[in-house]
């Protein structure tokens, strides 16, 4: 039977089948001696001993670890495959007829199967392999996430073993009168479903532990219930009816109801969050009903842990139901639908049977390799080529038939015209994908928001430009005030001569912005002008924009329904022929896969050609079915062609096609115009972002320039104050002015021990110095002015700026610096053509300070205090 799990959720494991003692060594060795030689038998002694050891371990009660038992079963199965192809075991007098395989039913231990058929042995080994995998899954600690993950893998492997048994061996092992139900195709399929249910259940427990959303949990839980329902359906029909204990049926039925109700509970939580109270109530009632019905019919024989879990879930369902009903009565007042009218709960399978072909592949098995005669191998290869030729020819005929039907229907515009008559309108796949792409991006209705982004970015750039201009203007104004106050003593160069480069760049930026604004206006005008054309793209679904095919308004004989019905019936028949062809092709491939004549070749004493003719005749009936199918399709296509002529004339199909094509072209034109406008908007956004970087760069250079000028202003005011007070040093006599290094010069002449400056408060319109900052020793000052002899003597040093720059460049471009080529200037036309590049933005030249890594990349937002108003988009606030 099955052993329950010790964890909170009870699961089932399968016990291994029992057998009796059997000697394979002596019969196999005698066959080798009789058909080959004693020497060959001696050479194969190790292989014979290995087979004997495997059979002995199968007979013993499992005492080793489960993984070791699994490996032994896999090795024995591959050894049996080697034996099958070389040793004919059957009641035939020329075969090995002294070997009887005996195996007892796992679930009815008094029933047994006794056959001279190696397929019975192989089937029993596969059954035990699945049983061992199920026991491994049950033995793991499922209270932890890792334990549940490993248990899920074990149950998946068990499902793979039972699926392999069902598809490859069960039918061959069930031949004759001595069989057991547990190795039938039906039982193997039921056990596969049961193992998948338990594997999916482990995944569900881990999903709950990870705190996944109710919607995800509901889908996984529903799939658990589906697997249990499929297993229950197999248990309730022959030959499994009454073959299993009531505890099995109760367990599987309660599990199916439990996880259906669990899915309703989790799905109801998601519906409650969406405020879909009416459907939530219906789902909760459906789950409660399923639990109630299961407890009435299956409570006897079930594990107490399972009943406790059902009672707990039932209480939770009723609690949520009471809450939902109360809210609906007081707030929502929705009509609760019938459970039968609801769509099925969504499900998602997280597990599938493990493929066992590679695990059980015996093609590389070296056991008894020397026993295959060369002539038998060559004969088998020739027969395989004959089978391949038959299958290739028939597959080509089937493919040609399907292609012919497709082309004929395409010429008659079928079944599209029938679907249009029924209201099932469709777009061509390529056009449908383009429309979906447009609608995903927001469609024409979303262009307004993108235009607003363009306007926001334009305003941000304009504000940055104004801030930079005001910064430079303020410094120039202060310089002019000092020059007017101190006259010829104020020997510093005028600001306008030093900021010419910056002012020129700002002027070019302003011109760019002006041209970009004109381009934006053209885009806005294009959006308005083509709004009617593009509005079709906002239709959801887009198929609603297509014309409909309707009955004629006036009819003489009112036989439209009969004409359409006859054509539909013919199309259904044609579809049935297509499905039949697919089934015939699968039958051919499956027959070839199972067509193994090696044992017959190795034991045949007659002509190989006679054997080939007899074996290849197995494919004749399928070839005849293919011929009949193609002939029936040919006649049916002629009938459909005649019916379609009547249909087209009755329903005025040509006018409908013309109207549909016009709609297709309108949609294509709308897509083309939308893509053109979208591309232009994207170019505009890219332009404004790039220009914002450039303006921010110039603003930083202007800030550096102003800071340097302020420092030099304070020092010059200090010197002028001392001169006016008669405190000038003697070494400064004959000096023409202050020391202004050139922009091309990388370092200033050092000056040490500067005199304490005079209090700027005593000087009119003086700029107060900032708080002292850290100044590294021997830090080169910011160059930026023309070099003259220092007024205070060579030993003195210029004080460094209040920030630390490593090998700084000039804070703004020198006057004599060569300008970049015009093709790389921002001053180029911002909108050279409607369909050409939207904005001509050159690669940005990095600021000298940014080249040294001392300044971070400016953000795409206006620095404080220039914030976007609260009513505008926050797209640029990062």
C-alpha positions in Angstrom: 0.0 0.0 0.0 1.2 3.5 0.8 2.9 5.0 3.8 1.8 8.5 5.1 4.1 11.4 5.5 5.0 12.6 9.0 4.6 16.2 8.0 1.5 18.3 8.3 0.4 17.6 4.8 0.0 13.8 4.3 1.4 12.3 1.1 1.6 8.8 -0.4 4.5 6.6 -1.3 4.4 3.3 -3.3 5.8 0.1 -2.0 8.0 -2.1 -4.3 6.6 -5.1 -6.1 7.7 -8.5 -4.7 9.1 -11.4 -6.7 10.3 -15.0 -6.3 13.8 -16.4 -6.7 14.9 -16.9 -10.3 18.2 -18.2 -11.8 19.1 -16.4 -15.0 22.7 -17.4 -15.0 22.3 -21.0 -16.0 19.7 -20.6 -18.9 21.7 -17.7 -20.4 25.0 -19.5 -20.2 23.5 -22.6 -21.8 22.1 -20.5 -24.6 25.6 -19.0 -25.3 27.2 -22.4 -25.3 24.6 -23.9 -27.6 24.4 -21.1 -30.1 28.0 -19.8 -29.9 30.7 -21.6 -28.0 32.0 -22.5 -24.6 34.8 -20.1 -25.1 32.3 -17.3 -25.8 30.5 -18.2 -22.6 33.7 -18.0 -20.6 34.5 -14.6 -22.1 31.1 -13.4 -21.0 31.3 -14.8 -17.5 31.6 -11.4 -15.9 28.4 -10.2 -17.6 26.6 -13.3 -16.6 27.7 -12.8 -13.0 26.5 -9.2 -13.1 23.0 -10.3 -14.3 22.9 -12.9 -11.5 23.9 -10.3 -8.8 21.3 -7.8 -10.0 18.5 -10.4 -9.9 19.6 -11.5 -6.4 19.4 -7.9 -5.2 16.0 -7.5 -6.7 14.7 -10.5 -4.7 16.0 -9.4 -1.4 14.2 -7.0 0.9 15.7 -3.5 0.4 18.3 -3.0 3.1 20.6 -0.5 1.5 20.0 3.2 1.1 17.3 4.5 -1.3 19.7 6.2 -3.7 21.7 3.0 -4.0 18.5 1.0 -4.6 17.6 3.5 -7.3 21.0 3.1 -9.1 20.8 -0.7 -8.9 17.3 -0.7 -10.5 18.4 1.6 -13.3 21.5 -0.6 -14.1 19.4 -3.8 -14.0 16.9 -2.3 -16.5 19.7 -1.4 -18.9 21.1 -4.9 -18.5 17.7 -6.4 -19.3 17.6 -4.3 -22.5 20.9 -5.9 -23.5 19.5 -9.4 -22.6 16.3 -8.8 -24.6 18.1 -8.0 -27.9 20.4 -11.1 -27.6 18.5 -13.8 -25.7 15.0 -14.8 -27.0 13.0 -15.7 -23.9 9.6 -17.3 -24.8 7.7 -20.6 -24.8 9.2 -21.4 -28.2 11.2 -24.6 -28.2 14.2 -22.8 -30.0 14.2 -20.0 -27.4 15.0 -19.9 -23.7 11.8 -21.5 -22.5 12.9 -22.5 -19.0 12.7 -18.9 -17.5 9.4 -17.9 -15.8 9.2 -14.3 -14.4 6.9 -14.1 -11.3 5.8 -10.7 -9.8 3.1 -10.0 -7.2 0.6 -7.1 -7.3 1.6 -4.2 -5.1 -1.9 -3.3 -4.1 -3.4 -6.8 -4.0 -0.5 -8.9 -2.8 -2.2 -12.2 -3.4 -2.4 -11.6 -7.1 0.6 -12.4 -9.3 1.7 -12.5 -12.9 3.8 -15.4 -14.3 5.1 -15.0 -17.8 7.9 -16.2 -20.1 8.2 -12.6 -21.2 11.2 -10.4 -20.4 8.9 -7.4 -20.7 7.2 -8.4 -17.5 10.6 -8.2 -15.8 11.3 -4.8 -17.3 7.9 -3.4 -16.3 8.3 -4.6 -12.7 11.8 -3.0 -12.5 10.4 0.3 -13.9 7.5 0.1 -11.4 9.9 -0.4 -8.5 12.1 2.5 -9.8 9.1 4.8 -9.5 8.2 3.4 -6.1 11.8 4.1 -4.8 11.7 7.7 -6.1 8.3 8.2 -4.3 9.8 6.8 -1.0 12.8 9.2 -1.4 10.4 12.1 -1.7 8.4 11.0 1.3 11.6 10.5 3.5 12.8 14.1 3.1 12.1 16.8 5.7 9.4 18.9 4.1 9.2 21.3 6.9 12.0 23.4 5.3 12.1 25.0 1.9 15.1 23.0 0.7 13.5 19.7 1.8 10.4 20.5 -0.1 12.4 21.4 -3.2 14.2 18.0 -3.1 11.0 16.2 -2.4 9.4 17.8 -5.4 12.3 16.6 -7.6 11.9 13.0 -6.2 8.2 13.0 -7.0 8.9 14.4 -10.5 11.4 11.5 -11.1 8.8 9.0 -9.8 6.2 10.5 -12.3 8.9 10.1 -15.1 9.4 6.4 -14.2 5.7 5.6 -14.3 5.2 7.6 -17.5 8.0 5.6 -19.1 6.4 2.4 -17.9 3.1 3.4 -19.4 4.4 4.5 -22.8 7.0 1.8 -23.5 6.6 -1.4 -21.5 3.2 -1.7 -19.9 1.4 -2.8 -23.0 4.0 -5.5 -23.8 3.9 -6.8 -20.2 0.1 -7.1 -20.2 -0.1 -9.6 -23.0 -1.5 -13.0 -22.1 -3.8 -14.1 -19.3 -1.3 -13.9 -16.4 -1.2 -10.2 -15.6 -1.7 -7.8 -12.7 -3.5 -4.5 -12.6 -0.7 -2.5 -11.0 1.4 -2.7 -14.2 -1.4 -1.8 -16.6 -1.4 1.3 -18.7 -4.2 2.8 -16.7 -2.5 2.2 -13.3 0.8 3.6 -14.5 -1.0 6.7 -15.8 -2.8 7.2 -12.5 0.4 6.9 -10.5 2.1 9.4 -12.8 -0.7 12.0 -12.1 -0.5 11.2 -8.3 3.2 11.9 -8.2 2.9 15.1 -10.2 0.2 16.2 -7.8 2.5 15.7 -4.8 5.4 17.4 -6.6 3.2 20.4 -7.4 2.0 20.4 -3.8 5.6 20.8 -2.6 6.0 23.8 -5.0 2.8 25.3 -3.6 4.1 25.0 0.0 7.3 26.8 -1.0 5.3 29.4 -2.8 3.3 30.1 0.4 6.5 30.2 2.4 8.0 32.8 0.1 5.0 35.0 0.5 3.9 35.1 -3.1 0.8 37.0 -4.2 -2.6 35.4 -3.8 -3.0 35.2 -7.6 0.1 33.2 -8.1 -0.7 30.9 -5.2 -4.2 30.3 -6.6 -2.9 29.2 -10.0 -0.4 26.8 -8.5 -3.0 25.4 -6.0 -5.5 24.9 -8.8 -3.0 22.8 -10.8 -2.4 20.6 -7.7 -6.2 20.0 -7.6 -6.3 19.2 -11.3 -3.6 16.6 -10.9 -5.4 15.0 -8.0 -8.7 15.1 -10.0 -7.1 13.3 -12.9 -5.8 10.6 -10.6 -9.2 10.3 -8.9 -10.9 9.9 -12.3 -8.6 7.0 -13.2 -9.3 5.4 -9.8 -13.0 5.4 -10.5 -13.0 3.6 -13.8 -12.0 0.1 -14.8 -9.6 -1.7 -14.3 -8.7 0.3 -11.2 -12.2 0.4 -9.7 -12.2 -1.6 -6.4 -8.5 -2.4 -6.8 -7.4 0.1 -4.2 -8.3 0.5 -0.5 -10.9 3.1 0.5 -8.2 5.0 2.2 -6.6 5.7 -1.2 -9.8 6.9 -2.7 -10.6 9.1 0.4 -7.1 10.6 0.4 -7.1 11.5 -3.3 -10.7 12.8 -3.3 -10.1 15.0 -0.2 -6.8 16.3 -1.7 -8.6 17.3 -4.9 -11.3 19.1 -3.0 -8.8 20.7 -0.6 -6.7 22.3 -3.3 -9.7 23.4 -5.4 -11.0 25.1 -2.3 -7.5 26.5 -1.6 -7.5 28.0 -5.1 -10.9 29.5 -4.5 -9.7 31.0 -1.2 -6.5 32.5 -2.7 -8.3 33.7 -5.8 -11.0 35.3 -3.6 -8.3 37.3 -1.8 -7.1 38.7 -5.1 -10.7 39.5 -6.1 -11.2 41.3 -2.8 -8.2 43.5 -3.4 -9.7 44.4 -6.8 -13.1 45.1 -5.2 -14.7 42.4 -7.4 -16.9 41.4 -4.4 -19.6 39.5 -6.4 -17.2 37.1 -8.0 -15.4 36.7 -4.7 -18.6 35.6 -3.0 -19.3 33.1 -5.8 -15.8 31.6 -5.6 -15.8 31.3 -1.9 -19.2 29.5 -2.0 -17.9 27.2 -4.6 -14.9 26.2 -2.5 -17.0 25.7 0.6 -19.4 23.5 -1.4 -16.5 21.4 -2.7 -15.2 20.8 0.8 -18.6 20.0 2.2 -19.2 17.4 -0.5 -15.8 15.8 -0.1 -16.2 15.5 3.7 -19.6 13.8 3.3 -18.3 11.1 0.9 -14.7 10.6 1.8 -14.1 11.4 5.5 -13.8 7.7 6.4 -10.3 6.3 6.1 -8.6 9.6 5.7 -5.7 10.8 7.8 -6.6 13.1 10.7 -4.0 15.7 9.6 -5.8 16.0 6.2 -9.2 16.4 7.9 -7.8 19.1 10.2 -6.4 21.0 7.2 -9.8 20.8 5.5 -11.6 22.1 8.6 -9.2 24.9 9.0 -9.5 26.0 5.3 -13.3 25.7 5.6 -13.3 28.1 8.6 -11.2 30.6 6.6 -13.5 30.4 3.6 -16.5 31.0 5.7 -14.9 33.9 7.5 -14.0 35.6 4.2 -17.4 34.8 2.8 -19.1 36.5 5.8 -16.9 39.6 5.3 -17.6 39.8 1.6 -21.3 39.3 2.0 -21.4 42.0 4.6 -19.5 44.5 2.4 -21.6 43.7 -0.6 -24.9 44.2 1.3 -23.7 47.5 2.7 -21.5 49.1 0.0 -21.3 47.4 -3.3 -24.8 45.9 -3.8 -23.6 43.6 -6.6 -25.5 40.7 -8.0 -23.6 37.5 -7.2 -23.3 35.2 -10.2 -23.9 31.5 -10.2 -20.9 29.3 -9.8 -21.7 27.5 -13.0 -21.4 30.8 -15.0 -17.9 31.5 -13.8 -14.9 30.7 -16.0 -12.6 28.0 -14.8 -10.0 29.1 -12.2 -6.6 29.8 -13.9 -4.0 27.1 -13.3 -0.2 27.0 -13.8 1.8 23.7 -13.9 5.2 24.1 -12.3 6.2 20.4 -12.7 6.2 17.7 -15.4 7.5 14.1 -15.6 11.2 13.8 -15.7 12.4 12.4 -19.1 13.8 9.0 -18.5 15.1 8.2 -22.0 18.6 9.4 -21.1 18.7 7.8 -17.7 17.5 4.4 -19.0 19.3 4.5 -22.4 20.9 1.1 -23.0 22.5 2.0 -26.3 25.9 2.4 -24.7 25.5 -0.7 -22.6 28.6 -3.0 -23.2 27.0 -6.1 -21.7 27.0 -9.0 -24.1 28.1 -6.8 -26.9 30.0 -9.6 -28.6 26.9 -11.7 -29.1 25.4 -9.6 -31.9 26.2 -11.3 -35.2 27.6 -9.1 -37.9 25.1 -10.3 -40.5 22.2 -9.6 -38.1 23.5 -6.0 -37.6 23.8 -5.4 -41.3 20.3 -6.9 -41.9 18.8 -4.7 -39.2 20.4 -1.7 -40.8 19.0 -2.6 -44.2 15.5 -3.1 -42.8 15.7 0.3 -41.0 16.5 2.0 -44.3 13.5 0.3 -45.9 11.3 1.6 -43.1 12.8 5.1 -43.4 12.0 5.2 -47.1 8.4 4.2 -46.5 7.9 6.9 -43.8 9.7 9.6 -45.8 7.5 9.0 -48.9 4.3 8.9 -46.9 5.3 12.0 -44.9 5.9 13.9 -48.1 2.5 12.9 -49.4 0.9 14.1 -46.2 2.7 17.4 -46.3 1.8 18.1 -49.9 -1.8 17.4 -49.1 -1.9 19.8 -46.2 -0.1 22.5 -48.3 -2.6 22.0 -51.2 -5.5 22.5 -48.9 -3.9 25.7 -47.4 -3.3 27.2 -50.8 -6.8 26.5 -52.1 -8.5 27.9 -49.0 -6.3 31.0 -49.2 -7.3 31.6 -52.8 -11.0 31.4 -51.8 -10.4 33.6 -48.7 -11.6 30.9 -46.4 -12.2 30.5 -43.6 -11.8 34.3 -43.1 -15.0 35.1 -44.9 -17.0 32.6 -42.7 -15.4 34.0 -39.6 -16.3 37.6 -40.7 -19.9 36.5 -41.1 -19.9 35.1 -37.6 -18.3 38.3 -36.2 -14.9 36.8 -35.6 -12.9 39.4 -37.4 -9.1 39.2 -37.6 -6.2 41.3 -38.9 -3.3 39.9 -40.8 -0.7 38.7 -38.3 2.0 41.2 -39.3 -0.5 44.1 -39.2 -1.9 42.9 -35.8 1.6 42.9 -34.3 2.2 46.5 -35.5 -1.0 47.7 -34.0 -0.3 45.9 -30.7 3.1 47.6 -30.6 1.5 51.0 -31.1 -1.2 50.4 -28.4 1.4 49.1 -25.9 3.3 52.4 -26.4 0.1 54.3 -25.5 -1.3 54.8 -29.0 -2.1 58.2 -30.5 -3.8 59.2 -27.2 -0.4 59.0 -25.5 1.2 61.5 -27.8 -0.1 64.4 -25.9 1.8 63.3 -22.8 5.0 63.1 -24.8 4.4 66.5 -26.3 4.1 67.8 -22.7 7.4 66.2 -21.9 8.9 68.1 -24.8 7.5 71.3 -23.5 8.8 70.6 -20.0 12.3 69.8 -21.2 12.3 73.0 -23.3 11.3 75.1 -20.3 14.0 73.4 -18.2 16.6 74.3 -20.8 15.3 77.9 -21.1 15.5 78.3 -17.3 19.0 76.9 -17.2 20.0 79.3 -20.0 18.6 82.3 -18.1 20.3 81.3 -14.9 23.7 81.1 -16.6 23.2 84.4 -18.4 22.2 86.1 -15.1 25.2 84.6 -13.4 27.6 86.1 -15.9 25.7 89.4 -16.1 25.9 89.8 -12.3 29.7 89.3 -12.3 30.1 91.8 -15.2 27.9 94.4 -13.4 30.0 94.1 -10.2 33.2 94.4 -12.2 31.9 97.5 -13.9 31.0 99.1 -10.6 34.5 98.5 -9.2 36.1 99.8 -12.4 34.0 103.0 -12.1 34.9 103.3 -8.4 38.6 102.8 -8.6 39.3 104.1 -12.1 42.8 103.3 -13.4 43.8 101.4 -10.3 41.4 98.7 -11.3 43.7 97.0 -13.8 41.8 93.7 -14.1 40.5 92.8 -17.7 36.9 93.5 -18.4 34.5 90.6 -18.0 33.1 91.0 -21.5 36.5 90.1 -23.0 36.9 87.0 -20.9 33.4 85.6 -21.2 33.0 86.1 -25.0 33.4 82.3 -25.6 30.7 81.5 -23.0 28.4 84.2 -24.2 28.8 82.9 -27.8 27.9 79.4 -26.8 24.9 80.6 -24.8 23.7 82.6 -27.8 24.1 79.5 -30.0 22.1 77.5 -27.4 19.4 80.1 -27.5 19.2 79.9 -31.2 19.0 76.1 -30.9 16.1 76.4 -28.5 14.3 78.8 -30.8 14.6 76.5 -33.8 13.7 73.5 -31.6 10.5 75.3 -30.5 9.6 75.8 -34.1 10.1 72.0 -34.7 7.9 71.3 -31.7 5.2 73.5 -33.1 5.3 71.6 -36.4 5.0 68.3 -34.5 2.0 69.5 -32.5 0.4 70.7 -35.7 1.0 67.3 -37.3 -0.6 65.5 -34.3 -3.6 67.8 -34.7 -3.8 67.4 -38.4 -3.6 63.6 -38.4 -5.6 63.0 -35.2 -8.6 61.8 -37.3 -6.4 59.4 -39.3 -4.6 58.0 -36.3 -7.7 57.7 -34.1 -8.4 54.2 -35.6 -5.4 53.0 -33.6 -7.1 53.8 -30.4 -9.9 51.3 -31.1 -9.8 48.4 -28.7 -9.9 45.7 -29.9 -8.6 46.9 -33.3 -10.8 44.3 -35.0 -13.8 46.5 -34.1 -12.7 48.9 -36.8 -13.0 46.3 -39.5 -16.2 46.2 -41.7 -18.6 43.4 -41.0 -20.0 40.8 -43.5 -23.8 40.7 -43.1 -26.7 39.1 -44.8 -28.2 41.0 -47.8 -31.0 43.4 -46.8 -33.3 41.9 -49.4 -33.4 38.3 -50.5 -35.5 36.5 -53.0 -35.4 32.9 -51.7 -34.0 33.5 -48.2 -31.5 30.7 -48.5 -28.5 32.6 -47.1 -28.3 30.5 -43.9 -28.4 27.2 -45.9 -25.6 28.4 -48.2 -23.4 29.5 -45.3 -24.3 26.3 -43.3 -23.3 24.0 -46.1 -20.0 25.8 -46.6 -19.2 25.6 -42.8 -20.0 21.9 -42.8 -17.6 21.3 -45.7 -14.9 23.3 -43.9 -15.4 21.2 -40.8 -15.0 18.0 -42.8 -11.8 19.4 -44.4 -10.5 20.2 -40.9 -11.2 16.6 -39.9 -9.2 15.3 -42.8 -6.3 17.5 -41.7 -6.5 16.1 -38.2 -6.6 12.6 -39.5 -3.5 13.2 -41.6 -1.6 14.4 -38.5 -2.7 11.3 -36.6 -1.6 9.0 -39.5 1.9 10.7 -39.5 2.2 10.2 -35.8 1.1 6.5 -36.2 3.9 6.0 -38.7 6.5 7.5 -36.4 5.3 5.5 -33.4 5.2 2.3 -35.4 8.8 2.8 -36.5 9.9 3.6 -32.9 8.5 0.4 -31.6 9.5 -1.7 -34.6 12.4 -3.8 -33.3 13.0 -6.9 -35.2 16.5 -7.6 -33.9 15.4 -10.6 -31.8 13.6 -12.1 -34.8 16.7 -11.5 -37.0 19.0 -13.2 -34.4 16.7 -16.2 -34.2 15.6 -16.4 -37.8 16.7 -19.4 -39.9 15.1 -18.4 -43.2 15.8 -15.7 -45.7 16.1 -12.2 -44.4 14.2 -10.9 -47.4 11.1 -13.0 -46.6 11.3 -11.6 -43.0 11.7 -8.0 -44.3 8.7 -8.4 -46.6 6.5 -9.7 -43.8 7.6 -7.0 -41.4 7.3 -4.1 -43.8 3.8 -5.1 -44.7 2.8 -3.8 -41.2 2.9 -0.3 -42.7 0.6 -1.1 -45.7 -2.7 -0.3 -43.9 -1.4 3.2 -42.9 -0.3 3.9 -46.5 -3.8 2.9 -47.7 -5.4 5.2 -45.1 -3.2 8.1 -46.4 -4.3 7.5 -50.0 -8.0 7.5 -49.0 -7.5 10.7 -47.0 -5.9 12.5 -49.9 -8.6 11.4 -52.4 -11.4 12.5 -50.0 -9.7 15.9 -49.6 -9.5 16.4 -53.4 -13.2 15.7 -53.8 -14.1 17.9 -50.8 -12.0 20.9 -52.2 -14.0 20.8 -55.4 -17.2 20.8 -53.4 -16.0 23.7 -51.3 -15.0 25.7 -54.4 -18.5 25.4 -55.8 -20.1 26.3 -52.5 -17.9 29.3 -52.1 -19.0 30.7 -55.5 -22.6 30.7 -54.2 -21.6 32.1 -50.9 -19.6 35.0 -52.5 -22.5 36.0 -54.8 -25.1 35.7 -52.1 -23.2 37.8 -49.5 -21.7 40.3 -52.0 -18.2 39.1 -50.9 -16.3 41.3 -53.4 -17.6 44.5 -51.9 -16.7 43.3 -48.4 -13.2 42.4 -49.5 -12.7 45.9 -51.0 -14.0 47.6 -47.9 -11.7 45.4 -45.7 -8.7 46.2 -47.8 -9.4 49.9 -47.5 -9.5 49.6 -43.8 -6.2 47.7 -43.8 -4.6 50.5 -45.8 -6.1 53.1 -43.4 -4.6 51.2 -40.4 -1.2 51.0 -42.2 -1.2 54.7 -43.0 -2.1 55.5 -39.4 0.7 53.3 -38.2 3.1 54.9 -40.6 2.2 58.5 -39.5 2.2 57.5 -35.8 5.7 56.0 -36.1 6.9 59.1 -38.0 5.6 61.5 -35.3 6.8 59.2 -32.5 10.3 59.1 -34.0 10.3 62.9 -34.2 9.2 63.3 -30.6 12.0 60.8 -29.5 14.6 62.8 -31.4 13.3 66.0 -29.7 13.5 64.4 -26.3 17.0 63.2 -27.0 18.0 66.7 -28.3 16.7 68.5 -25.2 18.4 66.1 -22.8 21.7 66.5 -24.6 21.3 70.2 -24.8 20.6 70.3 -21.0 23.9 68.6 -20.4 25.7 71.1 -22.6 24.0 74.1 -20.9 24.7 72.7 -17.4 28.3 72.3 -18.5 28.5 75.9 -19.5 26.8 77.0 -16.3 29.4 75.1 -14.3 32.2 76.8 -16.3 30.5 80.2 -15.6 30.3 79.4 -11.9 34.0 78.5 -11.8 34.8 81.7 -13.7 32.8 83.9 -11.3 34.3 82.2 -8.2 37.8 82.8 -9.6 37.0 86.4 -10.4 35.6 86.9 -6.9 38.8 85.7 -5.3 41.0 87.9 -7.5 38.6 90.8 -6.9 39.2 90.5 -3.1 43.0 90.4 -3.6 43.0 93.4 -5.9 40.8 95.3 -3.6 43.3 94.5 -0.8 46.1 95.8 -2.9 44.2 98.9 -4.0 43.2 99.6 -0.4 46.9 99.5 0.7 47.9 101.7 -2.2 45.3 104.3 -1.3 46.5 104.1 2.4 50.2 104.6 1.4 51.1 101.1 2.5 52.3 99.8 -0.9 55.6 97.8 -0.9 58.7 99.2 -2.5 59.2 96.2 -4.7 55.9 97.0 -6.5 57.1 100.4 -7.8 57.1 100.7 -11.5 54.5 97.9 -11.8 51.9 98.5 -14.5 49.1 96.4 -13.1 48.0 93.2 -11.6 49.2 89.8 -12.6 46.7 88.1 -14.9 48.0 84.8 -16.3 46.9 83.8 -19.8 44.3 81.1 -20.4 46.9 78.9 -22.2 49.3 79.0 -19.3 48.9 75.9 -17.1 50.3 77.3 -13.8 50.7 80.8 -12.2 53.9 82.0 -10.7 53.8 81.0 -7.1 53.4 83.6 -4.4 53.9 83.0 -0.7 53.0 84.6 2.5 50.3 87.0 1.3 49.6 90.0 3.5 46.3 90.0 5.5 43.7 91.6 3.3 41.9 94.7 4.4 38.4 94.5 5.8 36.2 94.4 2.7 33.4 96.0 4.8 35.3 99.3 4.5 35.3 99.2 0.8 32.1 100.2 -1.1 30.4 97.4 -3.1 33.1 95.0 -2.1 32.4 91.3 -2.4 32.8 89.6 1.0 35.0 86.5 1.0 33.6 83.2 1.8 34.4 81.2 4.9 38.0 79.8 4.9 38.3 76.4 3.3 41.0 73.8 3.3 43.8 74.6 0.8 46.4 72.0 0.1 50.0 73.2 0.0 51.5 73.9 -3.4 48.1 73.6 -5.1 48.2 75.4 -8.5 45.6 78.1 -8.9 43.0 78.3 -11.6 44.5 79.9 -14.7 42.4 82.3 -16.7 44.0 85.7 -17.3 47.0 87.2 -19.0 50.4 86.9 -17.3 52.0 90.1 -16.1 54.8 90.7 -13.5 53.3 90.4 -10.0 52.7 93.7 -8.3 54.0 92.4 -5.0 57.2 90.8 -6.1 58.1 87.4 -7.5 58.5 85.5 -4.1 54.9 86.0 -3.3 52.2 83.4 -4.3 48.7 83.7 -5.6 46.3 82.1 -3.0 44.7 78.9 -4.3 41.0 78.6 -5.0 38.7 77.3 -2.3 38.3 73.8 -3.9 40.8 71.1 -4.7 41.4 70.5 -8.4 44.0 68.2 -9.7 45.8 69.6 -12.8 42.9 71.9 -13.6 42.3 73.3 -17.0 40.9 76.7 -17.8 37.4 77.3 -16.3 36.1 78.5 -19.7 37.5 78.3 -23.3 40.4 80.9 -24.0 39.6 83.6 -26.5 42.2 82.5 -29.0 41.0 78.8 -28.9 40.0 77.5 -32.3 36.3 76.7 -32.6 35.2 73.3 -33.6 34.1 72.7 -37.2 30.6 74.0 -37.9 29.2 70.5 -38.4 29.8 69.9 -34.7 28.4 73.2 -33.4 25.1 73.6 -31.6 24.5 76.5 -33.9 23.5 74.3 -36.8 19.8 74.3 -37.8 17.8 72.4 -35.2 15.3 71.1 -37.7 16.9 70.6 -41.1 14.0 68.6 -42.6 10.7 67.1 -41.7 11.7 63.4 -42.3 15.4 63.9 -41.7 17.1 63.9 -38.3 14.9 65.8 -36.0 17.6 67.8 -34.1 21.2 68.2 -35.1 22.9 67.7 -31.8 26.7 67.2 -32.0 28.7 65.1 -29.6 29.1 67.2 -26.4 32.5 68.6 -25.7 33.4 67.9 -22.0 34.1 70.8 -19.8 37.8 71.2 -18.8 36.9 70.7 -15.1 34.9 67.6 -16.0 37.8 66.2 -17.9 39.7 66.0 -14.7 36.9 64.1 -12.9 36.3 66.7 -10.3 32.7 67.5 -11.3 29.9 65.0 -11.4 27.6 64.6 -14.4 24.8 67.2 -14.1 21.4 65.8 -13.4 18.5 66.4 -15.8 16.7 68.7 -13.4 17.0 72.4 -12.7 18.9 73.0 -9.5 17.1 74.7 -6.6 15.3 77.0 -6.4 14.0 76.3 -9.9 11.6 73.4 -9.3 8.8 72.3 -11.6 5.4 73.6 -10.5 3.4 70.9 -8.7 0.8 70.8 -11.4 3.3 69.8 -14.1 4.9 66.5 -15.0 7.6 65.2 -12.8 9.2 63.3 -15.7 12.5 65.2 -15.4 12.8 65.0 -11.6 15.0 62.0 -10.9 
